[in-house]
Amino acid sequence: MKLGVNVPNFGPGTRPGVLRGWAETVEGLGFDLLMVSDHVVVTPDVAGQYPAPFYEPFTTLSWLAGITTRIRLGTTVLIVPYRHPLLTARMAANLQDLSGGRLVLGVGVGWARQEFEALGVPYERRGALTDEHLRVMRLAWQDEEDYRAGHIPIWVGGGSDAALRRAVLLGDAWHPLRFTLPWLDERMDRLAAVAETLGCATPVLAPRILLRLTTTPVTGEGRRAGEGTLDQVMDDLDRLRLLGAETVLLDPFNGDPDETNHPETAWHLLETVAAAYTKEHS
């Protein structure tokens, strides 16, 4: 099982030099994947969680592709309805080609109603638009001579029945975000049932989990995967591996935008986890 890192491409401390530092640190520690988030307009509902500056993901990943050499690069998650599907297909194909085939496209339907309004996209149709756009993108990529896309893995985010159906029909992997393990167990059973009903293979599990280390164990039903002592985090990773996860994305951002002013704290945390994981699986 491979490990990746969700890198904050937003917040008061985020600047080009900091993003470069993130990329060099994550690749240098041996992680397999670096992912960033997506917003186009920092409306008040977005700013409450992810304040400006917010670096657009395709632009950011294209720049980071030139800084890095090995690590895969992706989105967690690209809000599919925000862009015309042929534009998204073109940008993704170009990034896949320019990066040497390192792109992973995590996708979702979005949640920020004010941002949808600012972009002139109907919020109520975001699910249907996501399905429609993904189908158009896959058709576009079939024209290899024009797009030169190769195979771009699509990881479908979301935990609703509609998201699970989307993952089965249109994705290469299911990409749930920041969850408890009991919730994941229930949704994995549901995912398998949806796949069986549709007569399709169950998509691979590729989750994104919180990464928050504590000095004492975190207990209770609300404990999310990746939250607790180092031993608890290692146990969570082993459990995800046994569930069939091929890649787990670690998310060290705990919700306070001021964290972006001190990236070294997260880098040290990632170094601790990378060392423990390597020792345990070497």
Protein Blocks (a to p, Z undefined) as FASTA:
>chain_A
ZZdddddfedjklcfklmmmmmmmmmmnopabdcddddfbdcfklmmmmccddddfklmm
mmmmmmpmkbccddddddfklpcfklmmmmmmmmmmmnoopaccdddebjalmlmmmnop
afklmmmmmmmmmmmmmmmmmmmmlnonojaddddedjbfklmmmmmmmmcbdcdehiaf
klmmmmmmmmmmmmmmnopacddddddddddddfbdcedjklcghiacfklmmmmmmmmm
mnopabdcddfbgoiaklmmmmmlmmmmmmmmmmmmmmmmZZ
